[in-house]
Amino acid sequence: MDAWGLFTALAGPVVGSFVGLVSIRLPAGAAWIWGRSRCASCERSLRVIDLAPLLSYAISQGRCRSCGASIPWRYPVIEAGCLAIGVVSALGQSGPAALATALLGWWLLLIALLDAEHFWLPDLLTIPLGLAGLALTIGALGQPPLPQVIGAIVGYGALALIAKVYEAVRGREGLGGGDPRLLGAIGAWVGWEALPSVLIWACAAGLSLVAAKLIARRRFDPAAALPFGVFLAIGAWLTWWTGPLHRLYAP
């Protein structure tokens, strides 16, 4: 593991703390860049010892040091998830690619959380994700620009067209407005050739969820909305790692 990988792995929990904060504050319309973190129960401003990723939760045994209120488990889980993304990226890549890989994973995790909990894919996150993809893949990783630019255009256009056709045929919205922009952003990272793989992985993830609910004998409404952004995020991460499926299984 080189210096890039070490930094990426160590940054994981810190980024996870930020991701957990943004996933709560952004949907609430609260300031998520500036402002002190406070206990949701007693409003006490949190100190450095309260904000150490993973460590503070373990030391306090999951409770506020002032009022004893339970700290939501989602915070250490997100921090651990970002740590895992950082470590996996550091072990699987070297140099700037390790940090770029982790950045994509962290960003997709935040987007997936917002879509899973609020059915919301804000432009504030999806559009900068695409711009970052173009900048990093072309500038830092030396990818040719044309496949990435075409990927962004085709990714957005394909889902936007499907959404329009579905709405015209069924008379109701089938895809949220953020889904095409998310796929466009993903296309800027993986390039146009990999977009079918992203969609295949995404559909497989969605069908797996439906199958799991049926196996668990939970009531499933076929007309119920599913957070497709979550599945696109999974598809993007898997495609980034494995590459396009047609290359993976080429003779």
C-alpha beads as a LAMMPS data file, in Angstrom:
LAMMPS data file: protein, C-alpha beads

251 atoms
250 bonds

1 atom types
1 bond types

-500.0 500.0 xlo xhi
-500.0 500.0 ylo yhi
-500.0 500.0 zlo zhi

Masses

1 110.0

Atoms # bond

1 1 1 0.000 0.000 0.000
2 1 1 1.566 3.316 -1.087
3 1 1 1.098 6.764 0.453
4 1 1 -2.033 7.378 -1.616
5 1 1 -3.547 4.149 -0.366
6 1 1 -2.648 4.830 3.258
7 1 1 -4.235 8.269 3.111
8 1 1 -7.344 6.832 1.432
9 1 1 -7.788 4.133 4.064
10 1 1 -7.286 6.529 6.986
11 1 1 -9.658 9.085 5.473
12 1 1 -12.520 6.588 5.282
13 1 1 -13.992 7.017 8.797
14 1 1 -13.595 10.809 8.650
15 1 1 -15.435 10.924 5.348
16 1 1 -18.040 8.580 6.846
17 1 1 -18.694 11.041 9.651
18 1 1 -19.279 13.751 7.044
19 1 1 -21.504 11.492 4.935
20 1 1 -23.653 10.680 7.965
21 1 1 -23.981 14.370 8.783
22 1 1 -24.935 15.394 5.250
23 1 1 -27.441 12.541 4.900
24 1 1 -29.341 13.980 7.873
25 1 1 -28.935 17.723 7.375
26 1 1 -29.388 18.021 3.614
27 1 1 -32.951 16.592 3.496
28 1 1 -33.852 18.745 6.521
29 1 1 -32.681 21.885 4.773
30 1 1 -30.125 22.556 7.505
31 1 1 -26.608 23.901 7.025
32 1 1 -24.327 20.961 6.330
33 1 1 -21.002 22.664 5.693
34 1 1 -20.915 25.213 8.487
35 1 1 -22.284 24.970 11.994
36 1 1 -21.385 23.016 15.101
37 1 1 -22.593 19.466 15.578
38 1 1 -24.992 19.104 18.503
39 1 1 -26.740 16.332 20.380
40 1 1 -30.224 15.922 18.925
41 1 1 -31.687 15.491 22.426
42 1 1 -29.989 18.039 24.716
43 1 1 -28.571 20.394 22.046
44 1 1 -25.116 20.325 23.635
45 1 1 -22.357 21.264 21.222
46 1 1 -20.195 18.230 20.553
47 1 1 -16.481 18.396 21.268
48 1 1 -13.608 16.763 19.439
49 1 1 -13.785 13.713 21.703
50 1 1 -17.437 13.279 20.725
51 1 1 -16.705 13.472 17.021
52 1 1 -13.872 10.955 16.625
53 1 1 -15.208 8.509 14.004
54 1 1 -16.080 5.066 15.404
55 1 1 -13.924 5.649 18.509
56 1 1 -16.264 8.160 20.172
57 1 1 -19.261 5.848 19.706
58 1 1 -17.382 2.948 21.289
59 1 1 -16.109 5.031 24.218
60 1 1 -19.529 6.525 24.981
61 1 1 -21.227 3.134 24.442
62 1 1 -23.571 4.744 21.974
63 1 1 -24.917 7.421 24.302
64 1 1 -24.566 11.184 24.708
65 1 1 -22.092 11.986 27.485
66 1 1 -24.387 14.746 28.820
67 1 1 -27.959 13.498 28.650
68 1 1 -27.465 9.768 28.059
69 1 1 -29.667 9.736 24.948
70 1 1 -28.949 6.964 22.466
71 1 1 -26.849 7.923 19.451
72 1 1 -28.378 6.527 16.247
73 1 1 -26.516 3.423 15.080
74 1 1 -26.513 4.744 11.522
75 1 1 -23.538 6.983 12.293
76 1 1 -20.995 4.270 13.192
77 1 1 -22.389 2.006 10.467
78 1 1 -21.836 4.694 7.809
79 1 1 -18.371 5.426 9.192
80 1 1 -17.512 1.718 9.084
81 1 1 -18.871 1.487 5.546
82 1 1 -16.701 4.378 4.389
83 1 1 -13.722 2.812 6.155
84 1 1 -14.365 -0.412 4.223
85 1 1 -14.617 1.496 0.941
86 1 1 -11.333 3.268 1.681
87 1 1 -9.502 0.084 2.619
88 1 1 -10.798 -1.880 -0.369
89 1 1 -9.874 0.994 -2.693
90 1 1 -6.395 1.248 -1.183
91 1 1 -5.766 -2.478 -1.497
92 1 1 -7.119 -2.762 -5.024
93 1 1 -5.610 0.366 -6.568
94 1 1 -2.420 2.394 -6.310
95 1 1 -1.561 6.048 -6.678
96 1 1 -4.321 8.590 -7.404
97 1 1 -6.589 5.765 -8.628
98 1 1 -7.007 4.568 -5.040
99 1 1 -8.340 7.921 -3.880
100 1 1 -10.501 8.332 -7.000
101 1 1 -12.022 4.888 -6.453
102 1 1 -12.786 5.636 -2.816
103 1 1 -14.207 9.051 -3.684
104 1 1 -16.622 7.444 -6.135
105 1 1 -17.659 4.873 -3.525
106 1 1 -18.186 7.458 -0.789
107 1 1 -20.154 9.746 -3.077
108 1 1 -22.355 6.905 -4.306
109 1 1 -22.989 5.805 -0.718
110 1 1 -24.288 9.258 0.217
111 1 1 -26.504 9.368 -2.871
112 1 1 -27.814 5.859 -2.152
113 1 1 -28.659 6.809 1.442
114 1 1 -30.672 9.839 0.346
115 1 1 -32.553 7.878 -2.287
116 1 1 -33.234 4.931 0.026
117 1 1 -34.522 7.123 2.845
118 1 1 -36.127 10.012 0.970
119 1 1 -36.494 8.957 -2.704
120 1 1 -34.392 12.011 -3.506
121 1 1 -31.416 12.428 -5.807
122 1 1 -30.447 16.088 -5.450
123 1 1 -28.754 17.893 -8.338
124 1 1 -26.406 19.290 -5.701
125 1 1 -24.796 15.837 -5.564
126 1 1 -25.423 14.213 -8.951
127 1 1 -24.171 17.011 -11.200
128 1 1 -20.915 17.606 -9.268
129 1 1 -20.398 13.825 -9.285
130 1 1 -20.385 13.898 -13.077
131 1 1 -18.049 16.889 -13.212
132 1 1 -15.696 15.195 -10.758
133 1 1 -15.796 12.056 -12.871
134 1 1 -14.748 13.943 -15.977
135 1 1 -12.006 15.819 -14.128
136 1 1 -10.532 12.777 -12.406
137 1 1 -10.783 10.177 -15.148
138 1 1 -9.494 12.506 -17.861
139 1 1 -7.170 14.717 -15.838
140 1 1 -5.775 12.492 -13.086
141 1 1 -6.166 8.999 -14.552
142 1 1 -5.395 9.832 -18.173
143 1 1 -8.543 8.396 -19.758
144 1 1 -9.407 9.643 -23.273
145 1 1 -12.067 12.357 -22.981
146 1 1 -14.468 11.264 -25.716
147 1 1 -15.778 8.019 -24.108
148 1 1 -16.341 9.816 -20.798
149 1 1 -18.180 12.757 -22.371
150 1 1 -20.298 10.439 -24.524
151 1 1 -20.979 8.355 -21.412
152 1 1 -22.351 11.381 -19.593
153 1 1 -24.565 12.371 -22.519
154 1 1 -25.822 8.870 -23.313
155 1 1 -26.333 7.983 -19.654
156 1 1 -28.579 10.965 -19.097
157 1 1 -30.324 10.785 -22.451
158 1 1 -31.153 7.076 -22.291
159 1 1 -32.957 7.213 -18.952
160 1 1 -34.590 10.558 -19.743
161 1 1 -36.034 9.046 -22.941
162 1 1 -37.244 5.934 -21.122
163 1 1 -38.884 8.123 -18.482
164 1 1 -40.682 10.202 -21.117
165 1 1 -41.899 7.144 -23.017
166 1 1 -43.126 5.454 -19.828
167 1 1 -44.984 8.588 -18.742
168 1 1 -46.569 8.951 -22.184
169 1 1 -47.705 5.306 -22.278
170 1 1 -48.731 4.829 -18.643
171 1 1 -49.833 8.353 -17.839
172 1 1 -47.699 8.544 -14.711
173 1 1 -44.091 9.027 -13.767
174 1 1 -42.004 5.851 -13.741
175 1 1 -38.547 7.249 -13.016
176 1 1 -37.626 10.128 -10.785
177 1 1 -36.052 13.164 -12.384
178 1 1 -32.775 12.520 -10.592
179 1 1 -32.204 9.056 -12.050
180 1 1 -31.171 10.228 -15.557
181 1 1 -28.800 12.787 -14.078
182 1 1 -27.276 10.135 -11.828
183 1 1 -26.700 7.749 -14.742
184 1 1 -25.221 10.627 -16.712
185 1 1 -22.819 11.293 -13.841
186 1 1 -21.939 7.609 -13.693
187 1 1 -21.311 7.598 -17.442
188 1 1 -18.748 10.353 -16.929
189 1 1 -16.845 7.971 -14.659
190 1 1 -17.124 4.640 -16.457
191 1 1 -17.511 5.731 -20.094
192 1 1 -20.256 4.908 -22.553
193 1 1 -19.192 1.304 -23.186
194 1 1 -19.755 0.395 -19.543
195 1 1 -23.255 1.874 -19.211
196 1 1 -25.058 -1.379 -20.185
197 1 1 -23.088 -3.143 -17.453
198 1 1 -24.177 -0.527 -14.917
199 1 1 -27.811 -1.108 -15.848
200 1 1 -27.456 -4.903 -15.787
201 1 1 -25.910 -4.809 -12.305
202 1 1 -28.555 -2.307 -11.165
203 1 1 -31.426 -4.462 -12.413
204 1 1 -29.856 -7.537 -10.833
205 1 1 -29.616 -5.715 -7.500
206 1 1 -33.228 -4.574 -7.733
207 1 1 -34.498 -8.047 -8.626
208 1 1 -32.462 -9.498 -5.754
209 1 1 -34.222 -7.173 -3.331
210 1 1 -37.624 -8.150 -4.672
211 1 1 -36.725 -11.851 -4.480
212 1 1 -35.470 -11.448 -0.912
213 1 1 -38.762 -9.854 0.118
214 1 1 -40.738 -12.653 -1.519
215 1 1 -38.587 -15.337 0.118
216 1 1 -39.037 -13.633 3.482
217 1 1 -42.774 -13.656 2.751
218 1 1 -43.026 -9.937 3.171
219 1 1 -45.876 -8.283 1.364
220 1 1 -44.631 -6.774 -1.878
221 1 1 -46.596 -4.296 -3.966
222 1 1 -45.456 -4.433 -7.622
223 1 1 -46.638 -0.841 -8.066
224 1 1 -44.637 0.432 -5.088
225 1 1 -41.778 2.783 -5.830
226 1 1 -38.236 1.451 -5.546
227 1 1 -35.204 3.691 -5.014
228 1 1 -33.586 3.018 -8.380
229 1 1 -30.748 5.367 -7.505
230 1 1 -29.584 2.851 -4.900
231 1 1 -29.343 0.147 -7.544
232 1 1 -27.608 2.481 -9.995
233 1 1 -25.047 3.252 -7.301
234 1 1 -24.420 -0.457 -6.769
235 1 1 -24.142 -1.011 -10.515
236 1 1 -21.704 1.870 -10.888
237 1 1 -19.437 0.633 -8.103
238 1 1 -19.351 -2.932 -9.439
239 1 1 -18.745 -1.752 -12.992
240 1 1 -15.952 0.572 -11.911
241 1 1 -14.241 -2.399 -10.281
242 1 1 -14.851 -5.126 -12.837
243 1 1 -15.097 -3.112 -16.024
244 1 1 -17.732 -3.693 -18.736
245 1 1 -19.198 -7.174 -18.635
246 1 1 -18.446 -7.841 -22.297
247 1 1 -14.738 -7.424 -21.530
248 1 1 -14.949 -9.536 -18.395
249 1 1 -16.305 -12.530 -20.318
250 1 1 -14.519 -11.950 -23.619
251 1 1 -12.558 -15.004 -24.897

Bonds

1 1 1 2
2 1 2 3
3 1 3 4
4 1 4 5
5 1 5 6
6 1 6 7
7 1 7 8
8 1 8 9
9 1 9 10
10 1 10 11
11 1 11 12
12 1 12 13
13 1 13 14
14 1 14 15
15 1 15 16
16 1 16 17
17 1 17 18
18 1 18 19
19 1 19 20
20 1 20 21
21 1 21 22
22 1 22 23
23 1 23 24
24 1 24 25
25 1 25 26
26 1 26 27
27 1 27 28
28 1 28 29
29 1 29 30
30 1 30 31
31 1 31 32
32 1 32 33
33 1 33 34
34 1 34 35
35 1 35 36
36 1 36 37
37 1 37 38
38 1 38 39
39 1 39 40
40 1 40 41
41 1 41 42
42 1 42 43
43 1 43 44
44 1 44 45
45 1 45 46
46 1 46 47
47 1 47 48
48 1 48 49
49 1 49 50
50 1 50 51
51 1 51 52
52 1 52 53
53 1 53 54
54 1 54 55
55 1 55 56
56 1 56 57
57 1 57 58
58 1 58 59
59 1 59 60
60 1 60 61
61 1 61 62
62 1 62 63
63 1 63 64
64 1 64 65
65 1 65 66
66 1 66 67
67 1 67 68
68 1 68 69
69 1 69 70
70 1 70 71
71 1 71 72
72 1 72 73
73 1 73 74
74 1 74 75
75 1 75 76
76 1 76 77
77 1 77 78
78 1 78 79
79 1 79 80
80 1 80 81
81 1 81 82
82 1 82 83
83 1 83 84
84 1 84 85
85 1 85 86
86 1 86 87
87 1 87 88
88 1 88 89
89 1 89 90
90 1 90 91
91 1 91 92
92 1 92 93
93 1 93 94
94 1 94 95
95 1 95 96
96 1 96 97
97 1 97 98
98 1 98 99
99 1 99 100
100 1 100 101
101 1 101 102
102 1 102 103
103 1 103 104
104 1 104 105
105 1 105 106
106 1 106 107
107 1 107 108
108 1 108 109
109 1 109 110
110 1 110 111
111 1 111 112
112 1 112 113
113 1 113 114
114 1 114 115
115 1 115 116
116 1 116 117
117 1 117 118
118 1 118 119
119 1 119 120
120 1 120 121
121 1 121 122
122 1 122 123
123 1 123 124
124 1 124 125
125 1 125 126
126 1 126 127
127 1 127 128
128 1 128 129
129 1 129 130
130 1 130 131
131 1 131 132
132 1 132 133
133 1 133 134
134 1 134 135
135 1 135 136
136 1 136 137
137 1 137 138
138 1 138 139
139 1 139 140
140 1 140 141
141 1 141 142
142 1 142 143
143 1 143 144
144 1 144 145
145 1 145 146
146 1 146 147
147 1 147 148
148 1 148 149
149 1 149 150
150 1 150 151
151 1 151 152
152 1 152 153
153 1 153 154
154 1 154 155
155 1 155 156
156 1 156 157
157 1 157 158
158 1 158 159
159 1 159 160
160 1 160 161
161 1 161 162
162 1 162 163
163 1 163 164
164 1 164 165
165 1 165 166
166 1 166 167
167 1 167 168
168 1 168 169
169 1 169 170
170 1 170 171
171 1 171 172
172 1 172 173
173 1 173 174
174 1 174 175
175 1 175 176
176 1 176 177
177 1 177 178
178 1 178 179
179 1 179 180
180 1 180 181
181 1 181 182
182 1 182 183
183 1 183 184
184 1 184 185
185 1 185 186
186 1 186 187
187 1 187 188
188 1 188 189
189 1 189 190
190 1 190 191
191 1 191 192
192 1 192 193
193 1 193 194
194 1 194 195
195 1 195 196
196 1 196 197
197 1 197 198
198 1 198 199
199 1 199 200
200 1 200 201
201 1 201 202
202 1 202 203
203 1 203 204
204 1 204 205
205 1 205 206
206 1 206 207
207 1 207 208
208 1 208 209
209 1 209 210
210 1 210 211
211 1 211 212
212 1 212 213
213 1 213 214
214 1 214 215
215 1 215 216
216 1 216 217
217 1 217 218
218 1 218 219
219 1 219 220
220 1 220 221
221 1 221 222
222 1 222 223
223 1 223 224
224 1 224 225
225 1 225 226
226 1 226 227
227 1 227 228
228 1 228 229
229 1 229 230
230 1 230 231
231 1 231 232
232 1 232 233
233 1 233 234
234 1 234 235
235 1 235 236
236 1 236 237
237 1 237 238
238 1 238 239
239 1 239 240
240 1 240 241
241 1 241 242
242 1 242 243
243 1 243 244
244 1 244 245
245 1 245 246
246 1 246 247
247 1 247 248
248 1 248 249
249 1 249 250
250 1 250 251
